[in-house]
Amino acid sequence: MFKRLVALVLVAAVAGPVAAQNAKPARPASGPEAQPIPRTTFISNMDTEFRKMDADHDGVLTRKEVETYQTSDHCAGRSAQARLVCGARH
C-alpha cells in the first residue's frame, strides 16, 4: 500500500498537469471536482495529508504510519456509511 500511495502522489504531481495541458476536454467541465487544481493547492493538500499521517510528527512517514492512517481512515468512512444506511432505515 505504501508503494501505491507514493506512486499515486508521483503520478498526480507529474502526469496530471502535463496531461491537463495537452488534453482537450470532450465536453465542458462542470462542478468543483472537474476544475483544474493549481500546483500550490495540490502541494498544500498533500502537506495536510502528510501531517495527518505523520503520527509522531517527526517529518518522516513510515510504512506503519501510512498503514495505520489508511486503516483508520477506511474505518471512519465505513462508520459514516453505516450511519447513513442505518439512518435511512429508521
C-alpha positions in Angstrom: 0.0 0.0 0.0 2.8 2.4 0.8 4.3 2.0 -2.7 0.9 2.6 -4.2 0.5 5.8 -2.2 3.9 7.1 -3.3 3.2 6.1 -6.9 -0.2 7.8 -6.8 1.3 11.0 -5.5 4.1 11.0 -8.1 1.7 10.3 -11.0 -0.7 13.0 -9.8 2.1 15.5 -9.3 3.8 14.9 -12.6 1.4 13.4 -15.1 -1.7 15.3 -14.1 -0.6 18.8 -15.0 1.1 17.6 -18.2 -2.0 15.6 -19.3 -4.2 18.6 -18.4 -2.1 20.9 -20.6 -2.1 18.6 -23.6 -5.7 17.2 -23.4 -8.7 18.9 -24.7 -11.9 18.1 -22.7 -14.5 16.3 -24.8 -17.2 18.3 -23.0 -17.3 21.4 -20.8 -16.2 20.8 -17.2 -18.9 21.1 -14.6 -18.8 21.0 -10.8 -15.9 21.7 -8.5 -14.4 18.2 -9.0 -14.0 18.9 -12.7 -11.9 22.0 -12.2 -8.1 22.1 -12.7 -6.1 22.2 -9.4 -3.3 24.8 -9.2 0.1 23.4 -8.1 0.1 25.4 -4.9 -3.3 24.0 -3.9 -2.2 20.4 -4.7 1.0 20.8 -2.7 -0.9 22.3 0.2 -3.4 19.4 0.2 -0.6 16.9 0.1 1.1 18.7 3.0 -2.1 18.5 5.0 -2.4 14.7 4.3 1.2 14.2 5.2 0.7 15.9 8.6 -2.4 13.7 9.2 -0.4 10.5 8.5 2.8 11.6 10.5 1.6 10.3 13.9 4.8 11.1 15.8 5.3 14.4 14.0 8.9 13.8 13.1 8.6 14.8 9.5 9.1 11.2 8.2 6.4 8.8 7.2 6.9 5.1 8.0 5.1 2.3 6.4 3.3 1.7 9.8 2.1 5.3 10.0 0.7 5.2 6.5 -1.0 1.8 7.0 -2.4 3.0 10.4 -3.8 6.1 8.8 -5.3 4.2 5.9 -6.9 1.7 8.2 -8.4 4.3 10.5 -9.5 6.5 7.5 -11.2 3.5 5.9 -12.9 2.5 9.2 -14.1 6.1 9.7 -15.5 6.0 6.2 -17.2 2.7 6.8 -18.7 4.0 10.1 -20.1 7.0 8.3 -21.5 4.8 5.6 -23.1 2.5 8.2 -24.7 5.5 9.9 -26.2 6.6 6.6 -27.6 3.1 5.9 -28.9 2.7 9.4 -30.3 6.2 9.5 -32.2 5.6 6.2 -33.9 2.5 7.7 -35.4 4.4 10.6 
